[in-house]
Amino acid sequence: MTAYDLQVSLAAEVERITKDMLFQTPTGEQERLKAFLQCLPERPVGLIGEGENEEDPYPYCIVRIDSGSIATPLKSQEVKIILIFGIFDNSPGRNAHQAILNIIQRIADRFTRDPLLDHKYRLNYEDGINWVMDDEEPYPYYFGAMNLTWDTAWLRREDNYA
């Protein structure tokens, strides 16, 4: 159970948690949140201007591995993951921060009710769930983030017959 496996599982879980939420895209459509591993996908190189928003990934969640530690061979590996949310909303009310807060709350509710993910990873309650909102006025793009620390099973075996 590697940090990468945790990242993949968490990305799938974020999409599952938010599957009934629809968000505006820069092209005016409604789409579900898409989770990406570590960073946003590379955008095609082309002329800026015409069709500029066609490849924008909004709405998205980046599941980024921040750091990890293994204290002893007998203790679980600790992996810190940052979830970064980006949504587009050009409605005149400028209330998209509510959507970001709703995403954060759903994810927090899911893991405070049940800290296990795929029966392999456990949310570390000692570090808590930390979140932050963008402190600038980014209209029509809105951002938020969460920090989650996970304990993963770290089994170390030596093959006596190797």
C-alpha positions as CSV (number, residue, x, y, z in Angstrom):
1,M,0.0,0.0,0.0
2,T,2.0,2.9,-1.3
3,A,1.4,6.6,-1.1
4,Y,0.5,6.5,-4.8
5,D,-2.2,3.9,-4.1
6,L,-3.6,6.1,-1.4
7,Q,-3.7,9.0,-3.9
8,V,-5.6,7.0,-6.5
9,S,-8.1,5.8,-3.9
10,L,-8.7,9.3,-2.5
11,A,-9.2,10.8,-6.0
12,A,-11.9,8.2,-6.7
13,E,-13.5,8.8,-3.3
14,V,-13.6,12.6,-3.9
15,E,-15.4,12.0,-7.2
16,R,-17.8,9.6,-5.5
17,I,-18.5,12.0,-2.6
18,T,-19.3,14.9,-5.1
19,K,-21.0,12.9,-7.8
20,D,-24.3,14.6,-7.4
21,M,-22.9,18.1,-7.4
22,L,-22.8,20.0,-10.7
23,F,-20.7,23.0,-11.4
24,Q,-20.5,25.6,-14.2
25,T,-17.6,25.3,-16.7
26,P,-16.0,28.2,-18.5
27,T,-18.0,27.1,-21.6
28,G,-21.3,27.4,-19.8
29,E,-22.0,23.7,-19.3
30,Q,-22.7,21.8,-16.1
31,E,-20.2,19.1,-15.1
32,R,-19.1,17.0,-12.1
33,L,-15.9,17.6,-10.2
34,K,-13.0,15.8,-11.8
35,A,-10.1,14.6,-9.6
36,F,-6.5,14.8,-10.9
37,L,-3.4,13.2,-9.4
38,Q,-0.7,15.6,-8.3
39,C,-1.3,18.4,-10.9
40,L,-3.7,19.6,-13.6
41,P,-3.3,18.0,-17.0
42,E,-1.1,19.8,-19.6
43,R,-3.1,22.1,-21.8
44,P,-2.6,21.9,-25.5
45,V,-0.4,24.6,-27.0
46,G,-2.3,26.9,-29.3
47,L,-3.4,30.4,-29.9
48,I,-4.6,32.2,-26.9
49,G,-8.0,33.8,-27.4
50,E,-10.2,31.7,-29.7
51,G,-11.4,28.7,-27.8
52,E,-9.3,29.6,-24.8
53,N,-11.7,28.1,-22.3
54,E,-12.3,24.9,-24.1
55,E,-9.5,23.0,-22.3
56,D,-9.9,24.6,-18.9
57,P,-10.3,21.8,-16.4
58,Y,-12.9,23.4,-14.1
59,P,-14.4,22.1,-11.9
60,Y,-11.5,20.1,-10.5
61,C,-9.8,18.7,-7.4
62,I,-6.1,18.1,-7.4
63,V,-5.1,15.2,-5.1
64,R,-1.5,16.2,-4.3
65,I,0.9,14.1,-2.1
66,D,2.6,16.7,0.0
67,S,4.9,14.6,2.2
68,G,5.3,11.4,4.2
69,S,7.2,9.8,7.0
70,I,8.1,6.4,8.3
71,A,9.2,6.6,11.9
72,T,10.0,2.9,12.5
73,P,9.5,-0.3,10.6
74,L,6.7,-1.3,13.0
75,K,4.7,1.9,12.7
76,S,2.4,2.8,9.8
77,Q,3.6,5.2,7.1
78,E,2.1,8.7,7.5
79,V,1.2,10.5,4.3
80,K,0.1,14.1,4.0
81,I,-2.2,14.9,1.1
82,I,-3.5,18.3,0.0
83,L,-6.8,18.5,-1.9
84,I,-7.0,21.6,-4.0
85,F,-10.4,22.7,-5.4
86,G,-11.0,25.0,-8.3
87,I,-14.4,26.0,-9.7
88,F,-15.6,28.5,-12.2
89,D,-18.7,30.6,-11.6
90,N,-19.4,33.8,-13.4
91,S,-22.9,34.4,-11.9
92,P,-23.4,37.9,-10.6
93,G,-23.9,36.9,-7.0
94,R,-20.3,35.9,-6.6
95,N,-21.3,33.2,-4.1
96,A,-19.1,30.3,-5.5
97,H,-17.2,30.2,-2.2
98,Q,-20.3,28.5,-0.9
99,A,-19.8,25.7,-3.4
100,I,-16.2,25.3,-2.3
101,L,-17.3,25.2,1.4
102,N,-19.9,22.6,0.5
103,I,-17.3,20.3,-1.1
104,I,-15.0,20.7,1.9
105,Q,-17.9,19.9,4.3
106,R,-18.9,16.8,2.4
107,I,-15.4,15.4,2.4
108,A,-14.9,16.3,6.1
109,D,-18.3,14.7,7.0
110,R,-17.4,11.5,5.1
111,F,-14.1,11.0,6.9
112,T,-15.2,12.0,10.3
113,R,-18.0,9.5,10.1
114,D,-15.7,6.8,8.8
115,P,-12.0,7.4,8.8
116,L,-11.2,4.3,6.7
117,L,-10.6,4.5,3.0
118,D,-10.6,1.2,1.0
119,H,-10.0,-0.8,4.2
120,K,-6.3,0.2,3.9
121,Y,-5.9,3.8,4.9
122,R,-7.0,5.6,8.0
123,L,-7.4,9.3,8.4
124,N,-5.1,10.5,11.2
125,Y,-7.4,12.4,13.6
126,E,-4.4,13.7,15.6
127,D,-3.6,16.1,12.8
128,G,-7.2,16.9,12.1
129,I,-8.7,18.1,8.9
130,N,-7.5,21.5,8.0
131,W,-8.9,23.7,5.2
132,V,-8.4,27.1,3.7
133,M,-10.1,29.4,1.2
134,D,-8.4,31.7,-1.3
135,D,-8.1,35.1,0.4
136,E,-8.2,37.1,-2.8
137,E,-11.1,38.0,-5.1
138,P,-10.5,35.6,-7.9
139,Y,-13.9,36.1,-9.7
140,P,-14.9,34.0,-11.7
141,Y,-12.4,31.4,-10.5
142,Y,-12.7,30.2,-6.9
143,F,-10.3,28.0,-4.9
144,G,-10.0,26.2,-1.7
145,A,-7.9,23.4,-0.2
146,M,-7.8,20.8,2.5
147,N,-4.9,19.0,4.3
148,L,-5.5,15.4,5.3
149,T,-3.0,13.1,7.0
150,W,-3.3,9.4,6.5
151,D,-1.9,6.3,8.1
152,T,-1.1,3.5,5.7
153,A,-0.1,0.0,6.6
154,W,3.6,-0.3,6.3
155,L,4.6,-3.9,6.3
156,R,8.3,-4.7,6.1
157,R,9.3,-8.3,5.6
158,E,12.6,-9.9,4.8
159,D,12.7,-13.1,2.9
160,N,14.8,-15.5,4.9
161,Y,15.3,-17.7,1.8
162,A,16.5,-15.0,-0.6
